[in-house]
Amino acid sequence: MKTLIRLGVLTLGLLAAGLALAQAAVGQPAPVFALTDLDGKAVKLTDYRGKHVVLEWVNPGCPYVQKHYNSGNMPTTQKSARARDVVWLAVNSTAVDAYDYRKPADLAAWLKTKDAVPTATLMDVDGKVGRAYGARTTPHMYLIDPQGKLLYSGAIDSIPSSNASDIKSATNYVDQALGEALAGKPVSKPTSQAYGCSIKYANAG
């Protein structure tokens, strides 16, 4: 009897751990959140219900992020999305004690030099939102539909390198998913392996 009780407790513990580690899944509701933008203004995901939303995890110190910004690929993808009335939220989950953390003003200045046009750039310094989405790298991309369901999770494109010359040969998964979703079609590649630099999360506590 005691053995059964111990097994039951262990099973419940494992289930609880699984729930704690549950992350965003394509086809399921995207985790809702509220963060502050670079000006300190509160921004909620639910503010944009009724529109498609792209989430982009960003860190200017990452060579893979630099690849897509220095080449103009990320800003161009942002502009294409915004022109189709899509909301683009960049998220910075880099811990404040990481060597490549940038303060909001510094991050804003960097984005301006790259001609970036996200709807908002959000600070997630405790990493709660990044962890909820299972964001592992910069960049890591997500697409959410107008009803709040996750449609895409993964890389920005199909060639996992830091070489900008590969961009012209790659399939832009975000642009492809957006085109299909806006046309009312299923996303043909709803997941891919995100590539880039590991996100330097704050210690959970």
N, C-alpha and C positions, 0 to 999 in steps of 0.2 A: 504493500500500500504506500509506504514511504517512497519507494522507488518510483511508483506511478506519479506521486505528487511532485517529486523532483523533476521527472520528465515533463510533467505538465508545466511547471514553472519555467523550465528551460525552453520549452516550445513557445510559451508566451513571450519570454525574453527575446527569442530570435524573431518572432513576429513583430514585436515592438521595435527591434533594431531595424528590421526591414522597412517598417513604416517611416522611421526616422531618416532612412537613407533614400526613401522614394524621391524620384526626380521627375522632371517634366518628360512626358512621353508624347510622341506624335500621335495625333488622333484623339488626345485627351485635352481637357481644359488646361490652358497655360496658367502657371502660378501667377496670381495677381500680386502686385507690389506697389509701394509708394516710396519714392526716393527724392532727393533734391537734385536740381540741375546745377550747372556751374555758377549760377547767380544766386543759389540758395532757395530757389522757388520749388515748392512741392509739386511733384509730377506723379500721377497714378496711372497705371496701365488702363484702368477702367475709364479714364478720361477719354480714351480713344475707342471705346466700344462702338462698333458700327463701321470701323475702318480696318483695313489690313495694316498690320504693324510688323516692321522688321526690328529685331534686336541684334546689335553688333557689340561683341565684347572687344574692348580696345585698350591698348597700352602702347604709347608712342616709343617706348624703349625697346620694343620687340622687332627684330629684323623682318619678320613676316608681316607685321603691321606696316612697317616702313616700305616694304615691297609694294603693298597695295595702295599706300597713300602717296609715296614719292612718284610712282608711275601714273597716278591719277585714277587708277582703277576703282578704288573705294569711293572717292568723291563722285566719279562718273556714275557709279551704280546708285549712290545716294540720290543724285540729281534725277536719274531716270525714274526711280521709285517715287520721289516727291512730285514729279511732273504728272504722275498717275494717281495723285491724291493718297499716296501711301505714307504712313507715319514711320519715321526712322528714329529709333532711340539707340544711341550709343551708350554703353555701360562700362564704367571703369571699376573693376573689383580689386585693383591692386592695393595691398595693405599699405598703410601710411609709413610703416617702418621698412618697406622694401626699398632697395637702392634706386629703383627707377620709378618710384611713385612721383606723380606730379600734382601739385596743388591745383585747385580748380582754375585759377587765373592763368597758370602756366599751360594747363591743358587746353584752355580756350584759345590762348595765343598760338599754340602749335596747330590746332585745327584750322585756325584762320589762315595760317601760312600755307596750308595744304588745300585751301579752297573747299573745305568740307562743308556739307550742308545738312547735318542731321537735324531732325525736328528739335531734339534736345539731347544733351549729353549728361548722363546721370552718374552720381557718385555712390558707389556701393562699398564703402570702406570696410564694413564689417563682413562683407562677403555673403550675406544671407541670401540675396537674390541670385547671385552667381551659383551658389550651392544648390538652391532650389531648382534651377534650370539644368544643373549638371554641367555648367560651362567649364571647360578644361583648358582651353587655349585662347590666345589672342592671335588672330580673330576667331571667334566662334559665333555662328550665325543662326538665327531662328526667324521663322515666319509664323505669324498668328493671324487667323482669319477674323472677320468682323464680329463673329459670335464669341470670340475668345478661345478658339480651339487651335492647338499647335499643328501647323501644316508641314513645317520643315525644321530640321535640326542638323547642323553639320558645318562643313567647310564653305567658304565663299566660292571656291571653284574646284576643278577636278585635278589640278596638278599640285601636289604638296611640296612645294619648294620655296626658297626665299629669293629665287632668281626672277626678276621682273620680266625677263625675255620670255618666260613660259606663259605669261598671261594671255598673249595673243592666240596660243594654241589650246588654251583651257576652256572648258565649259563653265560659264558663270552660273553656278547652281542657284544662287539667290535670284538673279534676273530671270532664269528659266522658271523657277517655282512661282515667282510673282506673275509672270506672263500667263502661266497656266491657271493660276488661282483667279486672276482678274477676268479671265475668259470663261470662268465657271467650270473649268476642267479639273480633274484630280491631279495632284502634283505627282509627276511621273517618277521622281526620285525624292521621296520624303525624308530620307536620312543619308548622311555620308559621314566619313571619318573626318572630324575637324583636325586641322593641323596648325601649328604655330608654336608660340612660347607658352609654357605652363603658366597659368594664372597664379600669382603670388598672394594667396589668400591670407588674411589675418588668422591667427590661431583661434580656433573655436573655443568659447568659454562661457 
